[in-house]
Amino acid sequence: MINVADRHRGEAVNLGSGFYLQIKHLVYRLIKLFSSDLEIKFPVKENPFFEIDKQYLDLTKLHSMIGKQKLKTNENLNQCLLETIGWYKKYLNID
């Protein structure tokens, strides 16, 4: 039996949550989760290259590969971040 990982080995897949989240808001969450008092100010810049203001990833390819899974939502993002932080701490053997 061939598993999903073997069947799709080497394919690029965009992963996302399906909801809009600015990187600066993700950074603010991470700072809070680390109980840090670090303050970061993000400069506001005009968009001279006419980039799309809000972008969302299309999960169609991922769903075709693994089926529709329950997506992580904005409400449980902190828990997901804590799990990811914990995984990296264990993987990198840091406390």
Steps between C-alpha positions, in 0.01 A plus 500: 500500500645839399446776754418862417856620570651248257239566232563876504871505585674808358185696421473858618190585702392835642379470856283753669217545738243643264469815710677831470784569743767765460855392579532778757199361689660155497821654640299675774338167595837325516645775721203464734529119506867531594395738781738756363481874545680549169353787301513499124377782282418420142544788257203585285603508137309583190468220253692619193479161325121473514506176694173339596403652835356184657598156376364159591648166407296263288491161674343313208816305416558401862138386535531294182805328650385428855128570497332780686631525852381717781688825448669687777314821564584841634337398829742211563807657339667562838469132589646403163790740550567358848506147357740610226727678750498187718590280204796721406621514861493121516654457153779749572538376858462846652318609811 
